[in-house]
Amino acid sequence: MYKLKLSLLFFVLVSALFFSLISLVFQIYEHRKTYAELDNLKINKSELLFESSLLINEVHFLRNQSILREVALTQIGMKAPEEKDKRTIYLKAKL
C-alpha cells in the first residue's frame, strides 16, 4: 500500500514536471515571437516618425509659400506676370 502511494506520488510529480516544462517552452517561444514583433513595430515607428517629420516640413514650406503669396498680393500689390510681360534673355556661350 505504501509503495502504491509512493509510486502514485512519483507519477503525479513527474507529470507536473513534464507539463511545467512544456509550459516553459511555450512561454519562451511566445516571448521570442512577441519580442520580434516589438522590434518590427519599433522599426515601423521610426520610419513613420521620419515620414511624419518630412510631411511637417513640407507643410511648413507650403504654408510659408502661401503666406508670402498672400502678403505679396494684398499688402505689396504684386501680381503674377502675364505672357506679354515676360521677356526672354539669350546669352551667347563662351568657348
C-alpha positions in Angstrom: 0.0 0.0 0.0 2.8 2.4 0.9 4.7 1.6 -2.4 1.5 2.2 -4.4 1.1 5.7 -2.8 4.7 6.4 -3.3 4.6 5.4 -7.0 1.4 7.4 -7.4 3.0 10.5 -5.9 6.1 10.0 -8.1 3.9 9.7 -11.2 2.0 12.9 -10.2 5.2 14.8 -9.6 6.8 13.7 -12.9 3.6 14.6 -14.8 3.6 18.0 -13.2 7.2 18.5 -14.1 6.6 17.4 -17.7 3.6 19.9 -18.0 5.6 22.7 -16.5 8.5 22.1 -18.9 6.1 22.2 -21.8 4.6 25.4 -20.5 8.0 26.9 -20.0 9.0 26.1 -23.6 5.7 27.6 -24.9 6.3 30.8 -22.9 9.8 31.1 -24.2 8.5 30.7 -27.7 5.8 33.3 -27.2 8.3 35.7 -25.6 10.7 35.5 -28.6 7.8 35.9 -31.0 6.5 38.9 -29.2 10.0 40.4 -28.9 10.4 40.0 -32.7 7.1 41.7 -33.3 8.1 44.5 -30.9 11.3 45.1 -32.9 9.3 45.3 -36.1 7.0 47.8 -34.6 9.9 49.9 -33.4 11.3 49.9 -36.9 7.9 50.9 -38.3 7.6 53.6 -35.7 10.9 55.1 -36.6 10.1 55.0 -40.3 6.7 56.7 -39.7 8.3 59.4 -37.5 10.8 60.1 -40.3 8.0 60.4 -42.8 6.0 62.5 -40.4 8.8 65.0 -40.0 9.2 65.2 -43.8 5.5 65.9 -44.1 5.6 68.5 -41.4 8.5 70.3 -43.1 6.6 70.2 -46.4 3.5 71.7 -44.7 5.6 74.5 -43.2 7.2 75.2 -46.6 3.9 75.3 -48.4 2.3 77.4 -45.6 5.2 79.9 -45.9 4.8 80.0 -49.6 1.1 80.7 -49.4 1.7 83.4 -46.7 4.3 85.0 -49.0 1.9 84.9 -51.9 -0.9 86.4 -49.8 1.3 89.2 -48.5 2.7 90.0 -52.0 -0.8 90.2 -53.4 -2.6 92.1 -50.7 -0.1 94.3 -49.0 2.5 95.0 -51.6 0.3 94.9 -54.6 2.3 92.4 -56.7 0.8 90.3 -59.4 1.9 87.4 -61.5 3.3 88.5 -64.9 1.2 87.8 -68.0 2.8 86.2 -71.1 3.1 89.6 -72.8 5.1 91.0 -69.9 7.6 88.2 -69.8 11.0 88.7 -71.5 13.5 86.0 -72.5 17.2 86.8 -72.5 19.5 84.7 -74.6 23.3 84.6 -73.8 26.0 83.6 -76.1 28.1 80.7 -74.8 31.8 81.5 -74.4 34.0 78.8 -75.8 
